[in-house]
Amino acid sequence: MDIARIQREFVEAQRNFALVELRPTPDGKLFVKAAIQTSIGRQYVLSVQFPETYPYEMPRVFVDAPPLTDSPHRYKAGNICYLHPSMWNPGAHNLTFVIWRAAKWLNKYEVWRVKAYWPGAQIRH
């Protein structure tokens, strides 16, 4: 895990999002908490967890609050599928990108809750 890179990316994320916090884990790693508001005004709290191999493996994003109903595009562990793992590019993607994609996922989730379909392109995996 590239701690220095995560710290730099966190500073950038603070410039793009009002409510972003960098927090330590009990085992000395880092994770990010972020609050996001969807286009219909619903607020969510996210946790972004960095794998040991970050930035070469994409972070996992969990929606902490409010609880999600059973929805598509989530992994068994509960993290959301904001990007197909084969599309992750450590040279181009960073924490700001991850939060933006999670925000996009949440807006699609809001459509799914109301209309029972997931808008936009989908990749099976």
C-alpha positions in Angstrom: 0.0 0.0 0.0 1.5 3.3 -1.1 0.7 5.5 1.9 2.3 8.6 0.5 0.3 8.3 -2.7 -2.9 7.9 -0.7 -2.1 11.0 1.4 -1.5 13.0 -1.8 -4.7 11.7 -3.4 -6.6 12.6 -0.2 -5.5 16.3 -0.5 -6.8 16.3 -4.1 -10.0 14.7 -3.0 -10.5 17.4 -0.4 -10.5 20.0 -3.2 -13.3 18.1 -5.0 -15.5 17.0 -2.2 -16.7 18.8 0.9 -16.8 15.9 3.3 -13.8 13.6 3.0 -11.7 12.3 5.9 -8.6 10.2 6.0 -8.6 7.7 8.9 -6.1 5.1 10.2 -7.1 1.5 10.7 -6.1 -0.4 13.8 -3.4 -2.2 11.8 -1.6 1.0 10.6 -3.2 1.2 7.2 -5.5 4.0 5.9 -9.1 4.3 4.7 -11.3 7.2 3.6 -14.7 8.3 4.8 -16.7 10.4 2.4 -20.2 11.9 2.4 -22.0 12.1 -0.9 -25.3 13.7 -1.9 -27.2 12.3 -4.9 -29.0 14.4 -7.5 -32.3 13.9 -5.7 -30.7 15.1 -2.4 -30.3 11.8 -0.5 -27.1 11.6 1.5 -24.8 8.7 1.9 -21.6 7.9 3.8 -19.0 5.8 2.1 -15.9 4.0 3.2 -13.0 3.6 0.7 -10.7 0.7 1.7 -7.3 0.4 0.0 -5.9 -3.0 -0.7 -2.4 -3.9 0.3 -1.4 -3.7 -3.4 -2.8 -0.2 -4.0 -2.5 1.5 -6.4 -2.2 -1.6 -8.6 -5.5 -2.9 -7.4 -8.6 -0.8 -7.1 -10.0 0.2 -3.7 -13.2 -1.3 -2.4 -16.1 1.1 -1.6 -18.8 0.3 0.9 -21.9 2.3 1.6 -22.0 2.7 5.4 -25.2 4.7 5.7 -28.1 4.6 5.0 -28.2 0.8 4.6 -28.7 -0.3 1.0 -31.5 -2.5 -0.1 -30.5 -5.6 -2.0 -29.4 -4.2 -5.2 -27.5 -5.2 -8.4 -23.8 -4.3 -8.9 -22.6 -5.3 -5.5 -20.1 -7.9 -4.5 -20.8 -10.6 -1.9 -18.7 -8.7 0.7 -21.2 -5.8 0.2 -18.9 -3.4 -1.6 -20.3 -1.7 -4.7 -19.1 -2.3 -8.3 -18.3 1.2 -9.3 -15.9 0.0 -12.0 -15.1 -3.3 -13.6 -11.8 -4.4 -12.0 -10.3 -5.1 -15.5 -10.7 -1.3 -16.2 -8.7 -0.1 -13.2 -5.6 1.9 -14.4 -3.2 2.9 -11.6 -1.6 5.5 -13.8 -4.9 7.3 -14.5 -7.2 6.5 -11.6 -7.0 7.8 -8.1 -9.1 8.5 -5.0 -11.0 11.4 -6.6 -11.9 9.1 -9.5 -13.1 6.4 -7.1 -15.4 8.8 -5.2 -16.8 10.3 -8.4 -17.5 6.8 -9.7 -19.1 5.8 -6.4 -21.3 9.0 -6.6 -22.3 7.9 -10.1 -23.1 4.4 -8.8 -25.3 6.0 -6.1 -27.3 8.0 -8.6 -27.9 4.9 -10.6 -28.9 3.1 -7.5 -31.5 5.8 -6.8 -33.0 5.2 -10.3 -33.0 1.4 -9.7 -34.9 1.9 -6.4 -37.7 3.9 -8.1 -37.8 2.3 -11.6 -36.4 -1.2 -10.9 -33.9 -1.0 -13.7 -30.2 -0.1 -13.7 -29.5 2.8 -16.1 -26.4 2.9 -18.4 -24.0 0.3 -19.8 -23.2 -2.8 -17.8 -20.4 -5.3 -17.9 -21.0 -8.8 -16.7 -18.5 -10.3 -14.3 
